[in-house]
């Protein structure tokens, strides 16, 4: 990746704290993203469940 001013363990701890504080918001964003992606795939004629290439 590259150089970081913070060690991996410190970064991991910071990310875990951030996730716990904003868990609801993060999960809401993830759900919205996957819902939109599914809609876009359906609009493009993407594979539906059970369909084969």
QUIPE-V811352 format. One record per residue. RES is the residue in one letter. BURIAL is b if it has 24 or more other C-alpha atoms within 12 Angstrom, else e. Layout:
# QUIPE-V811352
res=(RES;RES)
burial=(BURIAL;BURIAL)
This chain:
# QUIPE-V811352
res=(X;X;X;X;X;X;X;X;X;X;X;X;X;X;X;X;X;X;X;X;X;X;X;X;X;X;X;X;X;X;X;X;X;X;X;X;X;X;X;X;X;X;X;X;X;X;X;X;X;X;X;X;X)
burial=(e;e;e;e;e;e;e;e;e;e;e;e;e;e;e;e;e;e;e;e;e;e;e;e;e;e;e;e;e;e;e;e;e;e;e;e;e;e;e;e;e;e;e;e;e;e;e;e;e;e;e;e;e)
